[in-house]
Amino acid sequence: MAEKKKLLQKKLNLLDVFSIATGAMISSGLFILPGLAFAKAGPAVVVAYILAGIIVIPSMLAQIELGTAMPKAGGSYFYIERSMGPAAGTLGGFASWFSLALKSAFALIGVGAFANLLFPVFTEMHIKAIAIGFCIIFALLNIKSVKHTSRFQVFLVLSLLAMLFLYCTVGITKVNLHNFIPFSPKGFGAVIPVVGLVFVSFGGLTKVASIAEEIKKPKKNLKMGMLIAFIVVMLFYVATIFITVGVVDASKLANSLTPISQGGEIVLGRVGMIILSIAALFAFFSTANAGILSASRFPLAMSRDRLVPEIFGKMGKKSQTPIISIILTAAFMIVMIAFLNFENLVKAASTMKIILFLYTNVALIVMRESRIDTYRPSFRAPLYPWLQIIAIIIYAFLIFKMGTVPLIITAFFIILCIVWYVFYVRMRVQRKSALVHIVERITNKKIASTTLADELKDILIRRDNIIEDRFDKLVKSAIILDLKHSIEAEEFFNIVSENLSSRLNIPSQELHNLFVEREQQSSTILEPGLAIPHIIVKGEKKFDILIVRCKDGINFEKGEPPVHTVFVLIGSMDERNFHLRALMSIAHIVKEHNFDKRWFNAKNSEELRNIIYLSTRKRETHESK
């Protein structure tokens, strides 16, 4: 019961997911960074953004797969910790929190640059005060309710996209193609570090996975929300930057902190500059708002796993939001607003994000190779494992191209995480990860526990909003036999009768005779490899099920292929209706995709039980009520 109280409520729909992912991407990466990136790469900055978007795709697909399999607060942290263990999880959790909170702090600093454009009398102190003030406002909004937060996010994002659409529609007619000559004045080699610099622009896409626990129908909405957000943002990034390069003079664009607003003034006049500056403010507000919402879920998730003190998991009684985590995130952002150095910390955040994406792809490989049966994503990343391996190599290359200062900051951060793990986490957490399952499979030694498999099972039940029906309850308590050698039908019915006798309070010989008589009337083999022996017993309100796997096969009839899967049904006459429903449930289960493969690959009786219990057969759910 205690764990259930800590679960976050499912309040976010597809539009919320799209708005949070989109708002997390469109901010300083579009409204500030293009000027800095143009100074380094020239018009080829457009290519840098395209490349950054392309190399995000493997991580987006990995996040969707992992997120639909494990929709839990913490997103990347949770996947990394469960796949590679508490040490990697400590680094992944702090890095996720650090990079997202830092990106949100950048957004609020961006507010200052545009506020100064609209109101030149503002001093740096005023700008920082305004940024800190909005940080506090967004923190309070997040504390109040995730639903209020998401509604505000939808408004900001839709308004922002409308203003960018206006700029692109009018601006495309005013592009001067001579502005793109020379296209790459410093050579293509100068573009690669810029890809790393602007990579953070797409980093917010995957932060929505950190709130997957709060998404309605995550199997559908998480995948669609992230894919639609990526496509929309990619199109707007390329179109907006292409138009800006095409209309703004190179000398004015290089190192400008308000490049899109400059383009807006050329395309639409003074009104355009104001509209695009307002769009920028909306973008910064949406990123800061989404950033606090998402980043605050990492300390919450880590507190659940005892990687940080439990106080960070404290939830508001009415709002059901992680109050302490939100306050901590906002406090960290305020400190960054007061002391950060823009370009180096942008690079540090990008480096952290690249490391996280690298880890995420490793996590996907580990989860796939662990072959845990309860790892059941509703979406599987294509081109496995080559797409993930190529992504890991590219990310590692980009990290070392980021420059000395970001690498030093990142190395210092990793050292702090290691120190925290050694002196705080290691003595408190002994959880085994999916990596252990791979070692077990390679060495053929039993070293993994069922803890992770059971946790994934509980996650699937909540993800699919499963309410146990009577068939589920029977499966949970059913006897499951995993026979190790081939046997004849007579011996098989003896084994079944002996196992059921005490449960039904019926002599085993009586049960055996009923099974034999039923088989003589007509074969209970429904299809090659599958049999459903069923008998009627005396009494009332009696029904039970026994499940059998025999890899070598049970010989039911001469001339027929051996049976490998058996569902034995026993019931009294008054249970005939339920008997038919049970047959329908079994028919659905054995027709599921890859049932035979999963059935034969199951390691033990509990994995066999999970294959049946976690089937996708139609049953009553919270959402169908």
Secondary structure as UniProt FT lines:
FT   HELIX           2..6
FT   HELIX           14..25
FT   HELIX           28..31
FT   HELIX           33..41
FT   HELIX           42..44
FT   HELIX           45..69
FT   TURN            73..75
FT   HELIX           76..84
FT   HELIX           86..118
FT   TURN            120..121
FT   HELIX           124..144
FT   HELIX           146..171
FT   HELIX           172..174
FT   HELIX           177..180
FT   TURN            185..186
FT   HELIX           188..190
FT   HELIX           191..198
FT   HELIX           200..203
FT   HELIX           204..214
FT   HELIX           218..247
FT   HELIX           250..253
FT   TURN            254..255
FT   HELIX           259..295
FT   HELIX           297..304
FT   TURN            305..306
FT   HELIX           310..313
FT   TURN            317..319
FT   HELIX           323..339
FT   HELIX           342..370
FT   TURN            373..374
FT   TURN            384..385
FT   HELIX           386..399
FT   TURN            400..401
FT   HELIX           404..420
FT   HELIX           421..425
FT   TURN            426..428
FT   HELIX           434..443
FT   HELIX           451..463
FT   TURN            464..465
FT   HELIX           470..477
FT   STRAND          479..483
FT   STRAND          487..488
FT   HELIX           489..504
FT   HELIX           508..521
FT   STRAND          525..527
FT   TURN            528..529
FT   STRAND          530..531
FT   STRAND          534..537
FT   STRAND          543..555
FT   TURN            558..559
FT   STRAND          563..572
FT   HELIX           573..575
FT   HELIX           576..590
FT   TURN            593..594
FT   HELIX           595..601
FT   HELIX           605..613
FT   TURN            622..624
//
